[in-house]
Amino acid sequence: MGLFDIVIARAGCPSCGHFQEWRVQYRYGYCWHHEYRLGDRICWFDPPGRPAPLSDDGENVGGLVTVPGFVESGCSKCGLGEGAALWFRDNVVHAMEITLSERGGEWERLEPSSGWMRFWSRRVAGSANEDRLELSCRGDRWTVAIADGAGGLSGGAAAARSATSAMAALGAEMELDPDGWCDRLSLLGRELEAERRCGETTVVVVQVSRGELWGASVGDSGALLVTPDGPIELTALSPACGAP
């Protein structure tokens, strides 16, 4: 089956009705043997709507989605139960139902989300572009990291790639306030200095959760919030983390 994640939840046996805790393997989202329970937020590393996901299984579409699963072991009373149906609502584990046979098919979107984020990036084909954009999604918490590797110097692309990957992964694991992001960027700068293959890069990281937005930046790259009254330069308001 390859890499998968696991939902652990209590449910009734479809044969005898015995109620117990089940472990169900499934493949949807960023699968790395994570273990989730009802109410937990699953992780993604690809933007919603990407036709060919780079890191994830399935597609990050939001709304109510049903996903087939496989039970690790049957009912402790009658031994039956092989498959499962899992439901995710806006990337939160919503419900689980055990079935007598392994449920085939793929994930299916049942209801659209009321509102979902969209991301676009543009790269000119054939250009020596050392910019990088990475993002992660944990439930409704989004972390976007952008870096501009220093051109004309060796290792700019490697530094940008390392910086954005590290910040997106960190955002998938936890929420940080601006001071916390500033501390992490300072630590990242020291780590990049010690890595010979990495050159210099700017970094901007923005985290969005529960209608709030925060982050930090290093260097001269910026982030803008576009409003009906005009753009607001967020990086002019963020803590000055200093150059790596």
Backbone as CSV, one residue per row, in Angstrom:
resi,resn,N_x,N_y,N_z,CA_x,CA_y,CA_z,C_x,C_y,C_z
1,MET,0.817,-1.211,0.000,0.000,0.000,0.000,0.847,1.255,0.000
2,GLY,2.124,1.143,0.357,2.973,2.314,0.414,2.706,3.140,1.652
3,LEU,3.075,4.412,1.629,2.844,5.290,2.764,1.353,5.557,2.924
4,PHE,0.904,5.589,4.175,-0.497,5.835,4.469,-0.583,6.550,5.807
5,ASP,-1.753,7.076,6.120,-2.044,7.625,7.437,-3.089,6.759,8.108
6,ILE,-3.334,6.995,9.391,-4.227,6.149,10.181,-5.208,7.029,10.949
7,VAL,-6.475,6.644,10.917,-7.485,7.236,11.792,-7.809,6.226,12.883
8,ILE,-7.783,6.663,14.135,-8.126,5.821,15.288,-9.415,6.361,15.889
9,ALA,-10.444,5.527,15.909,-11.736,5.986,16.430,-12.559,4.795,16.896
10,ARG,-13.522,5.056,17.786,-14.440,4.027,18.250,-15.648,3.970,17.317
11,ALA,-16.047,2.744,16.980,-17.196,2.534,16.099,-17.739,1.142,16.325
12,GLY,-18.979,0.904,15.846,-19.610,-0.386,15.999,-19.240,-1.343,14.883
13,CYS,-19.164,-2.623,15.204,-18.915,-3.661,14.204,-20.150,-3.792,13.323
14,PRO,-19.999,-3.832,12.003,-21.165,-3.946,11.119,-21.827,-5.319,11.176
15,SER,-21.170,-6.319,11.792,-21.728,-7.667,11.870,-22.426,-7.932,13.196
16,CYS,-21.713,-7.722,14.302,-22.276,-8.067,15.614,-22.637,-6.849,16.459
17,GLY,-22.253,-5.659,16.014,-22.590,-4.442,16.750,-21.650,-4.110,17.882
18,HIS,-20.638,-4.950,18.126,-19.682,-4.683,19.205,-18.984,-3.347,18.968
19,PHE,-18.939,-2.519,20.026,-18.362,-1.178,19.922,-16.927,-1.213,20.445
20,GLN,-15.975,-0.778,19.618,-14.571,-0.822,20.021,-13.776,0.243,19.272
21,GLU,-12.499,0.326,19.625,-11.601,1.251,18.938,-10.991,0.540,17.731
22,TRP,-10.998,1.209,16.583,-10.467,0.666,15.337,-9.327,1.530,14.839
23,ARG,-8.402,0.886,14.134,-7.323,1.587,13.447,-7.522,1.374,11.939
24,VAL,-7.718,2.464,11.232,-8.038,2.391,9.805,-6.958,3.115,8.995
25,GLN,-6.358,2.384,8.067,-5.363,2.966,7.170,-6.060,3.580,5.956
26,TYR,-5.539,4.705,5.491,-6.103,5.350,4.304,-5.015,6.162,3.617
27,ARG,-5.300,6.571,2.389,-4.366,7.396,1.628,-5.104,8.619,1.092
28,TYR,-4.894,9.735,1.760,-5.489,11.001,1.339,-4.764,12.107,2.085
29,GLY,-4.242,13.088,1.369,-3.451,14.138,1.996,-1.977,13.778,1.998
30,TYR,-1.213,14.410,2.882,0.214,14.147,2.982,0.409,12.952,3.913
31,CYS,0.626,11.786,3.324,0.681,10.543,4.101,2.112,10.222,4.525
32,TRP,2.304,10.089,5.828,3.619,9.745,6.377,3.446,8.997,7.689
33,HIS,2.497,8.069,7.730,2.176,7.274,8.915,1.765,8.155,10.103
34,HIS,1.075,9.276,9.798,0.486,10.079,10.866,-0.689,9.311,11.470
35,GLU,-0.960,9.548,12.731,-2.120,8.969,13.391,-3.052,10.090,13.824
36,TYR,-4.315,9.999,13.398,-5.307,11.032,13.681,-6.492,10.436,14.418
37,ARG,-7.210,11.288,15.118,-8.474,10.930,15.749,-9.557,11.894,15.273
38,LEU,-10.814,11.579,15.593,-11.911,12.448,15.179,-11.659,13.868,15.682
39,GLY,-11.829,14.832,14.780,-11.602,16.233,15.126,-10.213,16.737,14.804
40,ASP,-9.283,15.833,14.488,-7.921,16.254,14.137,-7.884,16.807,12.706
41,ARG,-6.940,17.688,12.460,-6.771,18.310,11.149,-5.666,17.593,10.386
42,ILE,-5.963,17.124,9.170,-4.965,16.421,8.375,-4.107,17.423,7.609
43,CYS,-2.979,16.939,7.102,-1.961,17.806,6.520,-1.885,17.642,5.005
44,TRP,-1.599,18.763,4.317,-1.349,18.799,2.871,-0.115,19.651,2.599
45,PHE,0.597,19.315,1.514,1.715,20.145,1.082,1.571,20.602,-0.368
46,ASP,0.402,20.405,-0.961,0.129,20.891,-2.308,-1.045,21.850,-2.252
47,PRO,-1.063,22.869,-3.099,-2.177,23.818,-3.085,-3.452,23.181,-3.612
48,PRO,-4.611,23.702,-3.218,-5.871,23.142,-3.712,-6.000,23.335,-5.217
49,GLY,-6.511,22.305,-5.882,-6.749,22.417,-7.307,-5.585,22.040,-8.188
50,ARG,-4.423,21.719,-7.613,-3.296,21.323,-8.457,-3.633,20.007,-9.149
51,PRO,-3.579,19.968,-10.497,-4.021,18.759,-11.213,-3.104,17.566,-11.020
52,ALA,-1.847,17.786,-10.740,-0.899,16.679,-10.565,-0.141,16.895,-9.263
53,PRO,-0.689,16.439,-8.122,-0.045,16.673,-6.823,1.392,16.177,-6.786
54,LEU,2.239,16.944,-6.137,3.661,16.603,-6.043,3.960,15.731,-4.831
55,SER,3.291,16.007,-3.717,3.625,15.322,-2.463,2.468,14.534,-1.881
56,ASP,1.245,14.821,-2.306,0.069,14.320,-1.616,-0.662,13.239,-2.397
57,ASP,-1.498,12.502,-1.694,-2.428,11.562,-2.315,-3.794,12.224,-2.391
58,GLY,-4.404,12.193,-3.576,-5.678,12.857,-3.742,-5.493,14.317,-4.092
59,GLU,-6.537,15.103,-3.861,-6.511,16.527,-4.210,-7.132,17.335,-3.093
60,ASN,-6.488,18.409,-2.735,-6.921,19.250,-1.624,-8.071,20.154,-2.086
61,VAL,-9.313,19.669,-1.920,-10.458,20.393,-2.459,-11.339,21.018,-1.382
62,GLY,-11.169,20.629,-0.126,-12.029,21.150,0.920,-13.428,20.570,0.844
63,GLY,-14.333,21.104,1.666,-15.685,20.591,1.711,-15.759,19.246,2.415
64,LEU,-16.821,18.480,2.137,-16.994,17.154,2.719,-16.514,16.112,1.711
65,VAL,-15.542,15.298,2.130,-14.924,14.308,1.247,-15.001,12.943,1.938
66,THR,-15.346,11.907,1.179,-15.313,10.550,1.707,-14.141,9.793,1.085
67,VAL,-13.459,8.994,1.920,-12.235,8.292,1.515,-12.333,6.837,1.973
68,PRO,-12.014,5.869,1.101,-12.023,4.468,1.542,-10.849,4.165,2.455
69,GLY,-11.025,3.204,3.353,-9.965,2.817,4.270,-9.892,1.313,4.433
70,PHE,-8.837,0.863,5.112,-8.590,-0.560,5.338,-8.346,-0.770,6.822
71,VAL,-9.117,-1.671,7.430,-9.018,-1.945,8.866,-7.786,-2.801,9.149
72,GLU,-6.981,-2.401,10.138,-5.769,-3.162,10.466,-6.100,-4.527,11.070
73,SER,-7.126,-4.612,11.887,-7.547,-5.905,12.446,-9.051,-5.866,12.658
74,GLY,-9.698,-7.053,12.567,-11.144,-7.135,12.636,-11.690,-6.962,14.043
75,CYS,-12.974,-7.173,14.136,-13.684,-7.018,15.403,-13.105,-7.969,16.452
76,SER,-12.905,-7.467,17.662,-12.331,-8.295,18.723,-13.315,-9.342,19.233
77,LYS,-14.587,-9.234,18.870,-15.605,-10.198,19.327,-15.907,-11.244,18.261
78,CYS,-16.158,-10.813,16.991,-16.545,-11.772,15.947,-15.495,-11.918,14.859
79,GLY,-14.489,-11.055,14.845,-13.402,-11.141,13.874,-13.696,-10.539,12.521
80,LEU,-14.917,-10.030,12.295,-15.270,-9.474,10.995,-14.968,-7.976,10.937
81,GLY,-15.115,-7.426,9.733,-14.793,-6.024,9.503,-13.466,-5.885,8.793
82,GLU,-13.495,-5.466,7.534,-12.260,-5.347,6.751,-12.017,-3.943,6.224
83,GLY,-13.101,-3.256,5.873,-12.943,-1.941,5.259,-13.548,-0.851,6.112
84,ALA,-13.494,0.372,5.585,-14.061,1.508,6.309,-14.314,2.647,5.329
85,ALA,-15.227,3.504,5.721,-15.449,4.762,5.022,-15.096,5.886,5.984
86,LEU,-14.258,6.789,5.544,-13.854,7.941,6.348,-14.417,9.202,5.721
87,TRP,-14.805,10.151,6.561,-15.287,11.432,6.068,-14.413,12.547,6.637
88,PHE,-14.021,13.470,5.769,-13.241,14.645,6.159,-14.027,15.893,5.750
89,ARG,-14.193,16.812,6.687,-14.859,18.083,6.371,-13.842,19.214,6.498
90,ASP,-13.554,19.828,5.350,-12.529,20.877,5.292,-11.246,20.429,5.992
91,ASN,-10.820,19.195,5.636,-9.554,18.615,6.097,-9.518,18.326,7.596
92,VAL,-10.671,18.138,8.194,-10.781,17.703,9.583,-11.446,16.327,9.593
93,VAL,-10.903,15.378,10.374,-11.489,14.039,10.458,-12.885,14.159,11.065
94,HIS,-13.897,13.811,10.286,-15.282,14.091,10.664,-16.009,12.858,11.192
95,ALA,-15.866,11.713,10.522,-16.592,10.514,10.925,-15.931,9.282,10.321
96,MET,-16.284,8.103,10.873,-15.764,6.835,10.371,-16.839,5.763,10.505
97,GLU,-16.927,4.890,9.498,-17.865,3.779,9.515,-17.146,2.515,9.057
98,ILE,-17.268,1.433,9.806,-16.635,0.160,9.461,-17.554,-0.630,8.527
99,THR,-16.965,-1.323,7.549,-17.722,-2.135,6.600,-17.220,-3.571,6.641
100,LEU,-18.051,-4.509,6.169,-17.692,-5.927,6.218,-16.618,-6.294,5.207
101,SER,-16.572,-5.595,4.088,-15.565,-5.874,3.063,-14.776,-4.609,2.779
102,GLU,-13.605,-4.800,2.189,-12.765,-3.655,1.872,-13.471,-2.784,0.845
103,ARG,-13.550,-1.512,1.150,-14.278,-0.576,0.283,-13.376,-0.130,-0.858
104,GLY,-13.802,-0.356,-2.087,-12.994,0.034,-3.233,-13.242,1.474,-3.637
105,GLY,-12.661,1.847,-4.775,-12.858,3.183,-5.302,-11.848,4.178,-4.763
106,GLU,-12.068,5.446,-5.124,-11.191,6.527,-4.729,-11.946,7.512,-3.842
107,TRP,-11.246,8.541,-3.420,-11.894,9.583,-2.635,-12.966,10.266,-3.477
108,GLU,-13.980,10.815,-2.811,-15.077,11.476,-3.519,-15.518,12.707,-2.740
109,ARG,-15.664,13.811,-3.435,-16.143,15.026,-2.796,-17.667,15.026,-2.794
110,LEU,-18.270,15.139,-1.607,-19.723,15.085,-1.466,-20.341,16.469,-1.397
111,GLU,-19.655,17.402,-0.756,-20.167,18.771,-0.625,-19.015,19.743,-0.815
112,PRO,-19.249,20.853,-1.501,-18.185,21.853,-1.645,-17.980,22.621,-0.345
113,SER,-16.838,23.242,-0.208,-16.578,24.072,0.968,-17.263,25.412,0.784
114,SER,-17.571,26.068,1.891,-18.205,27.390,1.813,-17.239,28.436,1.280
115,GLY,-15.972,28.227,1.518,-14.942,29.130,1.014,-13.598,28.449,1.150
116,TRP,-12.764,28.524,0.116,-11.498,27.798,0.150,-10.423,28.655,-0.474
117,MET,-9.213,28.541,0.034,-8.122,29.362,-0.460,-7.640,28.858,-1.815
118,ARG,-7.136,29.790,-2.630,-6.563,29.470,-3.922,-5.173,30.079,-4.007
119,PHE,-4.255,29.351,-4.640,-2.879,29.825,-4.774,-2.451,29.737,-6.235
120,TRP,-1.716,30.748,-6.664,-1.154,30.741,-8.012,0.321,31.096,-7.926
121,SER,1.111,30.508,-8.795,2.508,30.909,-8.924,2.858,30.882,-10.409
122,ARG,3.821,31.691,-10.803,4.182,31.799,-12.209,5.694,31.731,-12.344
123,ARG,6.146,30.906,-13.254,7.569,30.794,-13.538,7.771,30.789,-15.043
124,VAL,8.688,31.596,-15.518,8.952,31.688,-16.949,9.773,30.478,-17.378
125,ALA,9.273,29.733,-18.373,9.948,28.530,-18.844,11.348,28.860,-19.360
126,GLY,12.314,28.062,-18.952,13.683,28.232,-19.430,14.479,29.279,-18.686
127,SER,13.862,29.955,-17.716,14.582,30.991,-16.989,15.377,30.381,-15.839
128,ALA,16.457,31.070,-15.473,17.270,30.631,-14.325,16.650,31.208,-13.063
129,ASN,15.464,30.732,-12.738,14.682,31.274,-11.635,15.094,30.608,-10.335
130,GLU,15.564,31.404,-9.396,15.981,30.874,-8.106,14.971,31.192,-7.011
131,ASP,13.746,31.584,-7.408,12.681,31.820,-6.453,11.996,30.495,-6.129
132,ARG,11.467,30.391,-4.921,10.736,29.191,-4.518,9.508,29.581,-3.702
133,LEU,8.412,28.827,-3.890,7.194,28.978,-3.097,6.786,27.601,-2.606
134,GLU,6.563,27.473,-1.313,6.068,26.242,-0.727,4.927,26.597,0.222
135,LEU,3.990,25.680,0.353,2.914,25.925,1.305,2.505,24.615,1.954
136,SER,1.862,24.731,3.099,1.284,23.573,3.780,-0.081,23.967,4.306
137,CYS,-0.923,22.959,4.473,-2.279,23.157,4.976,-2.533,22.110,6.046
138,ARG,-2.932,22.545,7.217,-3.309,21.628,8.308,-4.717,22.004,8.745
139,GLY,-5.722,21.253,8.265,-7.091,21.679,8.486,-7.330,22.970,7.739
140,ASP,-7.719,24.029,8.448,-7.915,25.330,7.821,-6.758,26.285,8.117
141,ARG,-5.644,25.751,8.616,-4.459,26.585,8.873,-3.499,26.465,7.691
142,TRP,-3.179,27.602,7.088,-2.312,27.641,5.914,-1.003,28.348,6.245
143,THR,0.085,27.821,5.732,1.391,28.463,5.871,2.001,28.571,4.478
144,VAL,2.347,29.794,4.088,2.925,30.058,2.773,4.313,30.654,2.967
145,ALA,5.306,30.078,2.314,6.689,30.567,2.416,7.212,30.860,1.012
146,ILE,7.793,32.040,0.839,8.357,32.465,-0.449,9.788,32.915,-0.211
147,ALA,10.688,32.526,-1.106,12.097,32.914,-0.983,12.639,33.286,-2.351
148,ASP,13.516,34.271,-2.358,14.200,34.741,-3.577,15.690,34.488,-3.399
149,GLY,16.170,33.388,-3.993,17.586,33.074,-3.894,18.445,34.127,-4.577
150,ALA,19.545,34.476,-3.955,20.409,35.537,-4.484,21.020,35.113,-5.815
151,GLY,20.732,35.861,-6.875,21.293,35.573,-8.187,22.745,36.014,-8.273
152,GLY,23.495,35.374,-9.150,24.905,35.723,-9.326,25.815,35.087,-8.308
153,LEU,25.225,34.386,-7.325,26.010,33.699,-6.303,25.635,32.217,-6.328
154,SER,26.583,31.372,-6.019,26.290,29.947,-6.012,25.406,29.590,-4.825
155,GLY,24.503,28.648,-5.045,23.693,28.131,-3.949,22.446,28.911,-3.649
156,GLY,22.090,29.915,-4.463,20.891,30.695,-4.181,19.625,29.866,-4.249
157,ALA,19.511,29.037,-5.294,18.329,28.194,-5.443,18.236,27.177,-4.309
158,ALA,19.364,26.594,-3.917,19.372,25.615,-2.832,18.950,26.256,-1.521
159,ALA,19.403,27.473,-1.271,19.025,28.171,-0.046,17.536,28.481,-0.037
160,ALA,17.009,28.928,-1.177,15.585,29.252,-1.269,14.738,28.001,-1.075
161,ARG,15.158,26.906,-1.691,14.415,25.656,-1.565,14.437,25.145,-0.128
162,SER,15.579,25.192,0.529,15.689,24.728,1.907,14.854,25.593,2.844
163,ALA,14.889,26.907,2.616,14.178,27.825,3.497,12.673,27.641,3.397
164,THR,12.137,27.591,2.177,10.687,27.471,2.029,10.183,26.114,2.494
165,SER,10.927,25.050,2.214,10.510,23.717,2.653,10.466,23.632,4.170
166,ALA,11.482,24.196,4.833,11.544,24.148,6.293,10.407,24.941,6.928
167,MET,10.111,26.126,6.395,9.065,26.961,6.975,7.672,26.367,6.734
168,ALA,7.430,25.808,5.549,6.133,25.181,5.279,5.921,23.977,6.188
169,ALA,6.962,23.167,6.376,6.859,21.998,7.248,6.618,22.414,8.698
170,LEU,7.290,23.477,9.135,7.090,23.958,10.502,5.663,24.445,10.693
171,GLY,5.142,25.173,9.708,3.775,25.671,9.804,2.739,24.571,9.824
172,ALA,3.056,23.427,9.207,2.136,22.295,9.244,2.055,21.693,10.638
173,GLU,3.110,21.844,11.420,3.163,21.239,12.744,2.622,22.141,13.847
174,MET,2.735,23.460,13.692,2.357,24.336,14.795,2.006,25.729,14.314
175,GLU,1.282,26.445,15.174,1.030,27.869,14.969,2.087,28.664,15.725
176,LEU,2.578,29.715,15.094,3.566,30.589,15.727,3.113,32.033,15.608
177,ASP,3.397,32.839,16.628,3.127,34.271,16.520,4.299,34.932,15.804
178,PRO,4.222,36.239,15.495,5.320,36.888,14.765,6.684,36.749,15.432
179,ASP,6.733,36.850,16.754,8.014,36.685,17.446,8.542,35.261,17.281
180,GLY,7.631,34.280,17.328,8.047,32.898,17.127,8.589,32.664,15.738
181,TRP,7.931,33.232,14.707,8.437,33.099,13.340,9.784,33.792,13.187
182,CYS,9.943,34.926,13.854,11.224,35.647,13.781,12.347,34.798,14.377
183,ASP,12.077,34.166,15.507,13.081,33.299,16.125,13.438,32.142,15.199
184,ARG,12.429,31.553,14.553,12.678,30.426,13.651,13.471,30.852,12.428
185,LEU,13.192,32.030,11.899,13.946,32.519,10.749,15.399,32.800,11.121
186,SER,15.629,33.305,12.324,17.000,33.533,12.778,17.752,32.214,12.899
187,LEU,17.072,31.193,13.445,17.677,29.866,13.541,17.942,29.301,12.152
188,LEU,17.001,29.489,11.232,17.181,29.020,9.863,18.398,29.669,9.218
189,GLY,18.581,30.964,9.471,19.745,31.650,8.909,21.054,31.035,9.359
190,ARG,21.133,30.675,10.630,22.357,30.052,11.138,22.561,28.664,10.517
191,GLU,21.454,27.941,10.328,21.566,26.618,9.716,22.025,26.712,8.262
192,LEU,21.529,27.694,7.525,21.932,27.858,6.127,23.389,28.290,6.013
193,GLU,23.847,29.104,6.958,25.258,29.512,6.958,26.182,28.320,7.120
194,ALA,25.739,27.325,7.875,26.568,26.144,8.129,26.490,25.126,6.986
195,GLU,25.550,25.322,6.054,25.370,24.393,4.939,26.125,24.924,3.720
196,ARG,27.179,24.226,3.309,28.055,24.722,2.251,27.356,24.896,0.917
197,ARG,26.417,24.027,0.615,25.777,24.086,-0.697,24.806,25.253,-0.821
198,CYS,24.419,25.852,0.299,23.427,26.926,0.292,24.100,28.290,0.230
199,GLY,23.540,29.157,-0.614,24.010,30.528,-0.701,23.143,31.432,0.156
200,GLU,22.708,32.560,-0.441,21.910,33.540,0.297,20.507,33.618,-0.290
201,THR,19.538,33.972,0.551,18.154,34.067,0.105,17.356,34.985,1.017
202,THR,16.318,35.579,0.466,15.304,36.237,1.289,14.270,35.186,1.688
203,VAL,13.458,35.496,2.686,12.368,34.598,3.093,11.197,35.444,3.586
204,VAL,10.000,35.103,3.135,8.758,35.649,3.684,7.873,34.475,4.059
205,VAL,7.365,34.446,5.276,6.460,33.388,5.700,5.198,34.027,6.264
206,VAL,4.054,33.545,5.811,2.747,34.044,6.250,1.900,32.856,6.672
207,GLN,1.277,32.961,7.834,0.406,31.895,8.338,-0.992,32.460,8.528
208,VAL,-1.997,31.717,8.047,-3.392,32.150,8.105,-4.184,31.081,8.847
209,SER,-4.932,31.497,9.868,-5.752,30.552,10.632,-6.856,31.308,11.345
210,ARG,-8.079,30.750,11.287,-9.254,31.320,11.986,-9.464,32.789,11.643
211,GLY,-9.217,33.157,10.390,-9.443,34.527,9.956,-8.354,35.496,10.355
212,GLU,-7.272,35.016,10.975,-6.159,35.871,11.354,-4.942,35.551,10.497
213,LEU,-4.059,36.518,10.376,-2.875,36.381,9.519,-1.679,36.971,10.232
214,TRP,-0.548,36.225,10.223,0.671,36.713,10.847,1.866,36.049,10.185
215,GLY,3.073,36.531,10.499,4.277,35.951,9.910,5.483,36.829,10.171
216,ALA,6.499,36.685,9.326,7.741,37.449,9.481,8.508,37.361,8.161
217,SER,9.574,38.154,8.050,10.343,38.156,6.806,11.801,38.501,7.081
218,VAL,12.644,38.085,6.135,14.067,38.425,6.142,14.434,38.863,4.730
219,GLY,15.100,39.982,4.615,15.503,40.446,3.293,14.483,41.403,2.695
220,ASP,14.604,41.641,1.377,13.789,42.670,0.738,12.576,42.135,-0.015
221,SER,12.267,40.840,0.104,11.023,40.325,-0.468,9.865,40.735,0.428
222,GLY,8.673,40.896,-0.165,7.548,41.389,0.602,6.292,40.592,0.387
223,ALA,5.283,40.874,1.221,3.954,40.277,1.104,2.937,41.400,1.157
224,LEU,1.960,41.353,0.257,0.926,42.376,0.176,-0.438,41.766,0.463
225,LEU,-1.256,42.484,1.223,-2.651,42.137,1.418,-3.464,43.100,0.564
226,VAL,-4.164,42.568,-0.433,-4.929,43.403,-1.358,-6.334,43.589,-0.797
227,THR,-6.724,44.830,-0.541,-8.036,45.161,-0.005,-8.758,46.097,-0.977
228,PRO,-10.074,46.285,-0.812,-10.793,47.228,-1.687,-10.240,48.642,-1.618
229,ASP,-9.596,48.984,-0.502,-9.037,50.326,-0.345,-7.585,50.408,-0.806
230,GLY,-7.069,49.304,-1.337,-5.690,49.312,-1.806,-4.840,48.283,-1.081
231,PRO,-3.631,48.047,-1.580,-2.759,47.040,-0.975,-2.130,47.521,0.334
232,ILE,-1.947,46.572,1.251,-1.250,46.839,2.504,0.004,45.985,2.513
233,GLU,1.154,46.597,2.704,2.408,45.850,2.731,2.577,45.221,4.107
234,LEU,2.334,43.935,4.187,2.387,43.242,5.478,3.785,43.191,6.044
235,THR,4.781,43.053,5.186,6.151,42.939,5.682,6.662,44.250,6.260
236,ALA,5.992,45.354,5.957,6.361,46.613,6.607,5.898,46.634,8.047
237,LEU,4.952,45.736,8.386,4.400,45.667,9.730,4.981,44.540,10.551
238,SER,5.705,43.615,9.877,6.202,42.428,10.572,7.494,42.746,11.325
239,PRO,7.884,41.890,12.297,9.102,42.119,13.039,10.327,42.106,12.120
240,ALA,11.304,42.918,12.451,12.568,42.949,11.695,13.458,41.815,12.206
241,CYS,13.522,40.740,11.436,14.262,39.576,11.914,15.751,39.684,11.646
242,GLY,16.133,40.564,10.754,17.561,40.679,10.440,17.969,39.724,9.359
243,ALA,19.085,39.948,8.749,19.568,39.099,7.659,20.169,37.821,8.206
244,PRO,20.002,36.686,7.468,20.617,35.428,7.911,22.131,35.542,7.955
